[in-house]
Amino acid sequence: MSEDRRVTDAGIEIEPLYGAEHLAGFEPDRDLGRPGEPPFTRGVYPSMYRGRLWTMRQYAGMGTAAETNRRFRYLLDRGQTGLSVAFDLPTQMGYDSDHPRAEGEVGKTGVAIDSVDDMRSLLDGIPLDRVTTSMTINATAAILLLLYELVAEEQGVGSDRIGGTVQNDILKEYAARGTYIYPPKPSMRLITDIFAYCHERTPRWNTISISGYHMREAGCTAVQEVAFTLANGISYVQAALDAGLHVDDFGPRLSFFFACHMNFFEEVAKFRAARRVWARIMQERFGARDPRSLMLRFHTQTGGATLTAQQPENNIVRTALEALAAVLGGTQSLHTNSFDEALALPTEHAVRIALRTQQVIGYESGVADTVDPLGGS
């Protein structure tokens, strides 16, 4: 390799110096579009964060429902604007905590939810008409969504008023993560049934989070992350159409989930390219007409694989760099990793620093209603 030849982690060659000659034949208004307009290269909303910040959504699951509820309250009291639930492996695999196959795994990587009583404890005192909730749940997504809906009804919050997301992305489970229960065909049936159910009963609910994050954490490049994620998205849209659903009935409630690693400009470009490609896929391949169906709205998590267990305070800077790339790439919600996540579940001290990292970026953007982190508790 010559001394001047440079490539990104994905193998994309980049020039040592860019000039006007690299823009030859490029018409920004035609090729990029305007912010908030198809193909949404520059963002899904015209004013982006000048009008509303991304949702600050720290992923949390602390073993028992009561412990996790305390962590949720801690985060909300310090300015978090949305919830993100980490479930333990038995819950993700459909086992009760007292099942023999759950031994040694209960509450280990997230919260154990076995019943509506557990869901009630998890959400105790949290107003579900004001807080949106993302649930990282796939094979058992339909069950956990129903439990959430029942608790909301007990609070007097109708199904048409709750907002949030179920991950509900089984294809990446086969590829990278492993928490599947059923074979692909019946699993896809459950996914499209959720599309139809939510369209009728929970119109503010995102029915799927098509996830590249887990494949990126398993070792793929940024380019492969986008390719695999959009390929899965195509499969879900086609399955829904085959089930008799109309693309503009379910298309606006599809959402995505990406990782953000440390190659700053590549990550920003990745998000912009993904939005652009998805808009074309939905319009040209599937005939979507509602502009909301063309929007690639996404959640971002900073890279777990980029954290170091040695001198873990360095992770604060790594996470800040990745968070800034996600924001400049146009994310709709964000989880910033805590500096101690390479060692254990985050402490309150570490998760507060992670949340404050987001708030500093938001505060410096100049949005009027952003909480000043220096004035927080």
MOWO-V786595 format. One record per residue. N is the residue number from 1. RES is the residue in three letters. PHI is phi in degrees with one decimal (none if undefined). Layout:
[[N & RES & PHI] [N & RES & PHI]]
//
This chain:
[[1 & MET & none] [2 & SER & -68.7] [3 & GLU & -62.6] [4 & ASP & -88.7] [5 & ARG & -80.5] [6 & ARG & -129.2] [7 & VAL & -134.5] [8 & THR & -81.7] [9 & ASP & -60.8] [10 & ALA & -89.2] [11 & GLY & 84.4] [12 & ILE & -82.5] [13 & GLU & -76.1] [14 & ILE & -124.0] [15 & GLU & -77.5] [16 & PRO & -64.7] [17 & LEU & -147.3] [18 & TYR & -109.5] [19 & GLY & -137.9] [20 & ALA & -60.6] [21 & GLU & -64.1] [22 & HIS & -78.8] [23 & LEU & -102.3] [24 & ALA & -58.1] [25 & GLY & 77.4] [26 & PHE & -100.0] [27 & GLU & -114.4] [28 & PRO & -55.5] [29 & ASP & -64.5] [30 & ARG & -78.3] [31 & ASP & -80.1] [32 & LEU & -97.6] [33 & GLY & 79.3] [34 & ARG & -94.7] [35 & PRO & -55.4] [36 & GLY & 83.0] [37 & GLU & -127.9] [38 & PRO & -54.4] [39 & PRO & -90.7] [40 & PHE & 64.7] [41 & THR & -55.9] [42 & ARG & -91.5] [43 & GLY & 129.4] [44 & VAL & -85.7] [45 & TYR & -126.2] [46 & PRO & -58.0] [47 & SER & -100.0] [48 & MET & 45.0] [49 & TYR & -76.5] [50 & ARG & -69.0] [51 & GLY & -94.9] [52 & ARG & -157.9] [53 & LEU & -71.3] [54 & TRP & -59.9] [55 & THR & -77.7] [56 & MET & -88.3] [57 & ARG & -131.3] [58 & GLN & -81.3] [59 & TYR & -71.5] [60 & ALA & -151.0] [61 & GLY & -162.4] [62 & MET & -114.1] [63 & GLY & 106.1] [64 & THR & -96.9] [65 & ALA & -62.4] [66 & ALA & -66.1] [67 & GLU & -63.5] [68 & THR & -68.3] [69 & ASN & -59.7] [70 & ARG & -63.9] [71 & ARG & -66.5] [72 & PHE & -57.9] [73 & ARG & -63.8] [74 & TYR & -59.4] [75 & LEU & -68.8] [76 & LEU & -63.8] [77 & ASP & -65.4] [78 & ARG & -106.3] [79 & GLY & 105.0] [80 & GLN & -61.6] [81 & THR & -113.2] [82 & GLY & -159.1] [83 & LEU & -102.0] [84 & SER & -140.4] [85 & VAL & -99.6] [86 & ALA & -97.2] [87 & PHE & -98.7] [88 & ASP & -73.1] [89 & LEU & -64.2] [90 & PRO & -58.3] [91 & THR & -62.8] [92 & GLN & -66.8] [93 & MET & -98.4] [94 & GLY & 86.0] [95 & TYR & -104.7] [96 & ASP & -68.9] [97 & SER & -64.2] [98 & ASP & -93.5] [99 & HIS & -73.3] [100 & PRO & -54.5] [101 & ARG & -75.5] [102 & ALA & -88.5] [103 & GLU & -58.2] [104 & GLY & 84.7] [105 & GLU & -119.1] [106 & VAL & -67.4] [107 & GLY & 70.0] [108 & LYS & -79.4] [109 & THR & -118.3] [110 & GLY & 165.6] [111 & VAL & -86.5] [112 & ALA & -90.2] [113 & ILE & -122.9] [114 & ASP & -107.9] [115 & SER & -158.9] [116 & VAL & -65.4] [117 & ASP & -63.2] [118 & ASP & -64.4] [119 & MET & -64.4] [120 & ARG & -63.3] [121 & SER & -66.9] [122 & LEU & -59.1] [123 & LEU & -106.4] [124 & ASP & -57.2] [125 & GLY & 76.9] [126 & ILE & -104.9] [127 & PRO & -74.9] [128 & LEU & -78.1] [129 & ASP & -88.3] [130 & ARG & -119.3] [131 & VAL & -119.0] [132 & THR & -91.7] [133 & THR & -131.4] [134 & SER & -100.3] [135 & MET & -120.4] [136 & THR & -81.5] [137 & ILE & -146.3] [138 & ASN & -125.2] [139 & ALA & -60.7] [140 & THR & -106.5] [141 & ALA & -58.8] [142 & ALA & -61.9] [143 & ILE & -69.9] [144 & LEU & -67.4] [145 & LEU & -63.0] [146 & LEU & -64.6] [147 & LEU & -60.5] [148 & TYR & -62.4] [149 & GLU & -62.6] [150 & LEU & -65.5] [151 & VAL & -65.6] [152 & ALA & -61.0] [153 & GLU & -61.8] [154 & GLU & -62.6] [155 & GLN & -80.8] [156 & GLY & 85.2] [157 & VAL & -103.6] [158 & GLY & -69.2] [159 & SER & -59.8] [160 & ASP & -77.9] [161 & ARG & -111.4] [162 & ILE & -81.4] [163 & GLY & -132.7] [164 & GLY & 162.0] [165 & THR & -148.3] [166 & VAL & -106.5] [167 & GLN & -62.5] [168 & ASN & 55.1] [169 & ASP & -113.3] [170 & ILE & -82.3] [171 & LEU & -64.5] [172 & LYS & -71.6] [173 & GLU & -67.8] [174 & TYR & -65.0] [175 & ALA & -81.6] [176 & ALA & -140.7] [177 & ARG & -127.6] [178 & GLY & 99.0] [179 & THR & -92.3] [180 & TYR & -105.6] [181 & ILE & -119.0] [182 & TYR & -103.4] [183 & PRO & -64.6] [184 & PRO & -57.6] [185 & LYS & -63.3] [186 & PRO & -66.6] [187 & SER & -65.6] [188 & MET & -64.6] [189 & ARG & -63.2] [190 & LEU & -60.9] [191 & ILE & -64.4] [192 & THR & -69.6] [193 & ASP & -62.8] [194 & ILE & -65.0] [195 & PHE & -53.9] [196 & ALA & -67.6] [197 & TYR & -60.6] [198 & CYS & -68.4] [199 & HIS & -60.2] [200 & GLU & -84.2] [201 & ARG & -112.4] [202 & THR & -128.6] [203 & PRO & -65.0] [204 & ARG & -94.7] [205 & TRP & -94.3] [206 & ASN & -78.8] [207 & THR & -82.7] [208 & ILE & -160.2] [209 & SER & -123.6] [210 & ILE & -73.9] [211 & SER & -113.0] [212 & GLY & -94.6] [213 & TYR & -53.1] [214 & HIS & -68.7] [215 & MET & -71.3] [216 & ARG & -65.8] [217 & GLU & -65.0] [218 & ALA & -81.9] [219 & GLY & 124.8] [220 & CYS & -78.2] [221 & THR & -84.2] [222 & ALA & -61.5] [223 & VAL & -64.5] [224 & GLN & -63.6] [225 & GLU & -57.1] [226 & VAL & -65.6] [227 & ALA & -62.2] [228 & PHE & -66.0] [229 & THR & -65.7] [230 & LEU & -69.2] [231 & ALA & -63.0] [232 & ASN & -63.4] [233 & GLY & -58.5] [234 & ILE & -59.4] [235 & SER & -62.8] [236 & TYR & -68.6] [237 & VAL & -63.7] [238 & GLN & -63.3] [239 & ALA & -62.4] [240 & ALA & -66.5] [241 & LEU & -63.6] [242 & ASP & -64.3] [243 & ALA & -82.9] [244 & GLY & 95.9] [245 & LEU & -85.1] [246 & HIS & -94.7] [247 & VAL & -57.8] [248 & ASP & -83.8] [249 & ASP & -84.1] [250 & PHE & -108.2] [251 & GLY & -57.3] [252 & PRO & -66.0] [253 & ARG & -107.1] [254 & LEU & -80.0] [255 & SER & -136.3] [256 & PHE & -133.6] [257 & PHE & -145.4] [258 & PHE & -126.0] [259 & ALA & -86.7] [260 & CYS & -135.8] [261 & HIS & -102.8] [262 & MET & -96.2] [263 & ASN & -82.4] [264 & PHE & -53.0] [265 & PHE & -71.2] [266 & GLU & -62.3] [267 & GLU & -66.8] [268 & VAL & -58.8] [269 & ALA & -63.6] [270 & LYS & -58.3] [271 & PHE & -65.3] [272 & ARG & -65.3] [273 & ALA & -66.1] [274 & ALA & -61.6] [275 & ARG & -60.8] [276 & ARG & -63.4] [277 & VAL & -66.3] [278 & TRP & -64.1] [279 & ALA & -59.8] [280 & ARG & -69.2] [281 & ILE & -60.3] [282 & MET & -66.6] [283 & GLN & -79.0] [284 & GLU & -86.9] [285 & ARG & -88.2] [286 & PHE & -110.4] [287 & GLY & 72.5] [288 & ALA & -65.9] [289 & ARG & -117.7] [290 & ASP & -72.6] [291 & PRO & -55.3] [292 & ARG & -67.1] [293 & SER & -70.9] [294 & LEU & -89.5] [295 & MET & -76.6] [296 & LEU & -97.0] [297 & ARG & -91.6] [298 & PHE & -145.0] [299 & HIS & -99.6] [300 & THR & -125.2] [301 & GLN & -123.1] [302 & THR & -63.3] [303 & GLY & -73.0] [304 & GLY & -63.6] [305 & ALA & -69.7] [306 & THR & -90.9] [307 & LEU & -78.7] [308 & THR & -117.0] [309 & ALA & -81.8] [310 & GLN & -89.7] [311 & GLN & 47.3] [312 & PRO & -63.6] [313 & GLU & -60.8] [314 & ASN & -61.0] [315 & ASN & -64.7] [316 & ILE & -61.4] [317 & VAL & -69.9] [318 & ARG & -59.4] [319 & THR & -64.4] [320 & ALA & -62.1] [321 & LEU & -62.3] [322 & GLU & -67.4] [323 & ALA & -62.7] [324 & LEU & -63.9] [325 & ALA & -62.7] [326 & ALA & -63.9] [327 & VAL & -66.9] [328 & LEU & -68.1] [329 & GLY & -81.5] [330 & GLY & 97.4] [331 & THR & -65.7] [332 & GLN & -94.3] [333 & SER & -153.7] [334 & LEU & -148.5] [335 & HIS & -113.1] [336 & THR & -103.0] [337 & ASN & -65.4] [338 & SER & -79.6] [339 & PHE & -65.7] [340 & ASP & -98.7] [341 & GLU & -68.4] [342 & ALA & -73.7] [343 & LEU & -112.3] [344 & ALA & -169.3] [345 & LEU & -61.1] [346 & PRO & -62.7] [347 & THR & -77.3] [348 & GLU & -60.6] [349 & HIS & -59.4] [350 & ALA & -69.7] [351 & VAL & -70.8] [352 & ARG & -67.7] [353 & ILE & -62.4] [354 & ALA & -62.0] [355 & LEU & -66.5] [356 & ARG & -61.7] [357 & THR & -58.8] [358 & GLN & -63.4] [359 & GLN & -67.1] [360 & VAL & -63.3] [361 & ILE & -61.5] [362 & GLY & -65.7] [363 & TYR & -64.9] [364 & GLU & -69.9] [365 & SER & -72.6] [366 & GLY & 87.8] [367 & VAL & -71.5] [368 & ALA & -62.5] [369 & ASP & -95.7] [370 & THR & -75.2] [371 & VAL & -69.0] [372 & ASP & -74.4] [373 & PRO & -63.0] [374 & LEU & -71.1] [375 & GLY & -100.9] [376 & GLY & -78.7] [377 & SER & -83.0]]
//
